[in-house]
């Protein structure tokens, strides 16, 4: 009977460890997917901000070499992502196609001035930076006007900030829920060994000696669960990339590697904390309360 009971107990322990690993894997998978959303949200935010720009209206009759000189100066600035010269004749043709009328012939001359469209780096796509840039550019006598839409810039920045706060709040909430779920799962796994813990304590074993194998097992489970979660994330990303190639682009590999390292670290830390808390409970409990 004792052999059957031992085998039954071992099967229950293996089952509890498997359940723990699966539970941790699913929670880490959810946290990893949230991390992906946050990373992509940052990229989307930067993409939107970098499409915010302004137009530099140049003086009429400006010489090509002067235009090139201004473009070279802009290219050396840290706030500039890219520049494009807009020829007034080309702009007039595009405007005529949009209107469906030859406004140049009607007016008698081309009223459009040469200009340079400037795309900003994301860090400088804000009203304060644009105001300073405008002041500096207008010191150049070849520049007639700097045109941009401050209301659009304000709206984009406010909306992006709101989205960031919502994502951070949701991340914190999910992390708390994840720790609670993993903690309860590990508590249930250690519950089956509560008599062994108390027996070791009664024969004089130190708390650190009793705690060590459980903590090492918990950390090992956390690492295994993290790699399972990473495998699920990679599989999901591959599926998304096949279905929506324009949505998932594997350019910044370093970001994904950093995310996977964070998942591993979270698996270790959460398992370590939860295991320590569960062991401490059964080290403090009275013998009569074990039943």
C-alpha positions in Angstrom: 0.0 0.0 0.0 2.8 2.3 0.9 4.4 1.9 -2.6 1.0 2.8 -4.3 0.6 5.8 -2.0 4.1 7.0 -2.8 3.5 6.6 -6.5 0.2 8.4 -6.2 1.8 11.2 -4.3 4.6 11.5 -6.8 2.1 11.7 -9.6 0.2 14.5 -7.8 3.4 16.4 -7.2 4.4 16.1 -10.9 0.9 17.2 -11.9 1.1 20.2 -9.5 4.5 21.3 -11.0 3.2 20.9 -14.5 0.1 23.0 -13.6 2.3 25.6 -12.0 4.6 25.8 -15.1 1.6 26.1 -17.5 -0.1 28.8 -15.3 3.1 30.8 -15.1 3.7 30.4 -18.9 0.2 31.7 -19.7 0.6 34.7 -17.4 4.1 35.5 -18.8 2.7 35.1 -22.3 0.0 37.7 -21.5 2.6 40.0 -20.1 4.9 39.5 -23.1 2.0 40.3 -25.5 1.3 43.4 -23.6 5.0 44.3 -23.8 4.8 43.9 -27.6 1.8 46.2 -27.7 3.7 48.8 -25.7 6.8 48.5 -28.0 4.7 48.7 -31.1 2.7 51.6 -29.6 6.0 53.5 -29.1 7.0 52.8 -32.7 3.6 53.9 -34.0 3.8 57.1 -31.8 7.3 57.8 -33.3 6.0 57.2 -36.8 3.1 59.6 -36.3 5.3 62.2 -34.8 7.9 61.9 -37.5 5.2 62.6 -40.1 4.6 65.9 -38.4 6.6 68.5 -40.1 6.7 72.0 -41.4 7.2 73.9 -44.6 9.9 76.5 -45.1 8.6 79.1 -47.6 11.6 80.6 -49.5 11.9 84.0 -51.1 10.8 84.3 -54.8 13.7 84.0 -57.2 16.0 82.2 -54.8 19.0 80.6 -56.6 19.5 76.8 -56.8 22.8 77.0 -55.0 21.2 79.0 -52.2 18.5 76.3 -51.9 21.1 73.6 -51.7 23.0 75.5 -49.0 19.8 75.8 -46.9 19.1 72.0 -47.4 22.7 71.2 -46.3 22.3 73.3 -43.2 19.0 71.6 -42.4 20.5 68.2 -43.0 23.1 68.9 -40.3 20.5 69.7 -37.7 19.6 67.1 -35.1 15.8 67.8 -35.3 15.6 67.0 -39.0 14.8 63.5 -40.2 14.5 64.4 -43.9 13.9 67.3 -46.3 12.4 67.7 -49.7 12.5 70.7 -52.0 9.2 71.6 -53.6 9.6 73.4 -57.0 6.9 76.0 -57.5 6.2 74.8 -61.1 5.8 71.2 -60.0 3.6 72.3 -57.1 1.5 74.3 -59.5 0.9 71.3 -61.8 -0.2 69.2 -58.8 -2.5 71.9 -57.6 -4.0 72.2 -61.1 -4.7 68.5 -61.2 -6.3 68.7 -57.8 -8.5 71.7 -58.7 -9.2 70.6 -62.3 -8.5 74.2 -63.4 -5.5 76.1 -64.7 -5.3 78.7 -62.0 -1.9 79.9 -63.3 -3.5 80.9 -66.6 -6.4 82.6 -64.8 -4.1 84.6 -62.5 -1.5 85.3 -65.1 1.5 84.0 -63.1 2.4 81.2 -60.7 1.7 82.6 -57.1 3.4 79.6 -55.4 6.8 80.1 -53.9 9.6 77.6 -53.6 9.6 75.7 -50.4 11.3 72.9 -48.4 9.2 70.3 -46.6 10.9 69.2 -43.4 10.1 66.0 -41.5 11.0 66.1 -37.8 12.6 63.5 -35.5 10.0 62.3 -33.0 11.8 63.9 -30.0 11.3 67.4 -31.5 7.7 67.0 -32.7 6.3 69.3 -29.9 5.1 72.9 -29.8 8.1 74.2 -27.7 10.7 72.7 -30.0 8.9 73.9 -33.2 8.6 77.4 -31.8 12.4 77.6 -31.2 13.1 76.0 -34.6 10.9 78.6 -36.3 12.7 81.5 -34.5 16.1 80.2 -35.6 15.1 79.6 -39.2 13.6 83.0 -39.7 17.0 84.6 -38.9 17.9 83.4 -42.4 17.0 86.2 -44.9 16.4 83.7 -47.7 13.5 82.3 -45.7 10.2 84.1 -46.0 8.0 82.0 -43.7 7.9 78.8 -41.6 4.5 77.2 -41.7 3.2 74.4 -39.4 -0.1 73.6 -37.6 0.3 74.0 -33.9 -3.2 72.6 -33.1 -2.4 69.4 -34.9 1.0 69.1 -33.1 -0.8 69.6 -29.7 -3.5 67.1 -30.5 -1.1 64.4 -31.5 1.1 64.8 -28.4 -1.9 64.9 -26.0 -3.4 61.8 -27.5 -0.1 59.9 -27.5 0.5 60.8 -23.9 -3.0 59.6 -22.9 -2.5 56.3 -24.7 0.9 55.8 -22.9 -0.7 56.4 -19.5 -3.5 54.0 -20.2 -1.1 51.3 -21.3 1.1 51.8 -18.3 -1.9 51.6 -16.0 -3.1 48.5 -17.6 0.4 47.0 -17.5 0.6 47.6 -13.7 -2.9 46.1 -13.2 -2.0 43.0 -15.2 1.3 42.5 -13.4 -0.5 42.6 -10.0 -3.1 40.1 -11.3 -0.3 37.9 -12.7 1.6 37.8 -9.4 -1.6 37.0 -7.5 -2.4 34.1 -9.9 1.1 32.7 -9.9 1.3 33.1 -6.1 -1.9 31.1 -5.6 -0.7 28.4 -8.0 2.6 28.0 -6.2 0.9 28.0 -2.8 -1.2 25.0 -4.0 1.9 23.2 -5.2 3.7 23.7 -1.9 0.5 22.8 0.1 1.0 19.1 -0.8 4.4 19.3 0.9 3.4 21.1 4.1 3.9 17.9 6.3 7.4 17.5 4.9 8.2 21.1 5.6 7.0 20.8 9.2 8.8 17.5 9.8 12.1 19.0 8.6 11.5 21.9 10.9 10.7 19.7 13.9 14.0 17.7 13.5 16.0 21.0 13.7 16.5 22.0 10.1 17.2 25.7 9.6 14.7 27.8 7.6 17.2 28.6 5.0 18.0 24.9 4.5 14.2 24.1 4.2 13.6 27.0 1.9 16.5 26.5 -0.5 15.3 23.4 -2.6 11.8 24.9 -2.9 13.1 28.3 -4.1 15.5 26.6 -6.6 12.6 24.5 -7.9 10.5 27.7 -8.1 13.2 29.5 -10.0 13.6 26.5 -12.4 9.9 26.4 -13.0 9.9 30.2 -13.7 12.7 29.8 -16.3 11.0 26.9 -18.0 7.7 28.8 -18.0 9.5 31.8 -19.5 10.9 29.9 -22.4 7.5 28.3 -23.1 6.0 31.8 -23.0 8.7 33.1 -25.4 8.0 30.1 -27.7 4.3 31.0 -27.7 5.1 34.7 -28.4 7.4 33.9 -31.3 4.8 31.5 -32.8 2.1 34.2 -32.5 4.3 36.8 -34.0 5.2 34.5 -36.9 1.5 33.9 -37.5 0.7 37.6 -37.5 3.6 38.3 -39.8 2.3 35.8 -42.3 -1.2 37.1 -42.2 -0.4 40.8 -41.9 3.1 41.4 -43.2 2.6 45.2 -43.1 1.7 45.1 -39.4 4.7 43.1 -38.1 8.1 44.0 -39.3 11.2 42.4 -37.6 13.5 45.4 -37.9 14.4 46.2 -34.3 15.6 42.7 -33.2 17.2 44.2 -30.1 13.8 45.3 -28.8 12.4 41.8 -29.2 15.5 40.3 -27.5 15.1 42.8 -24.7 11.5 41.8 -24.3 12.3 38.1 -24.1 15.0 38.8 -21.5 12.4 40.8 -19.5 10.0 37.8 -19.7 12.7 35.5 -18.3 13.6 37.9 -15.5 9.9 38.3 -14.6 9.4 34.5 -14.6 12.4 34.2 -12.1 11.4 37.1 -9.9 7.7 36.3 -9.6 8.4 32.6 -8.9 11.1 33.5 -6.4 8.9 35.9 -4.5 5.8 33.7 -4.6 7.8 30.6 -3.4 9.4 32.5 -0.5 6.0 33.8 0.6 4.4 30.3 0.4 7.3 28.6 2.3 7.2 31.3 5.0 3.5 30.6 5.6 4.1 26.9 6.3 7.2 27.6 8.3 5.2 29.8 10.7 2.0 27.6 10.8 1.2 25.5 13.9 1.3 21.7 13.5 -2.4 21.5 14.4 -3.3 23.9 11.6 -1.8 21.6 8.9 -4.8 19.4 8.8 
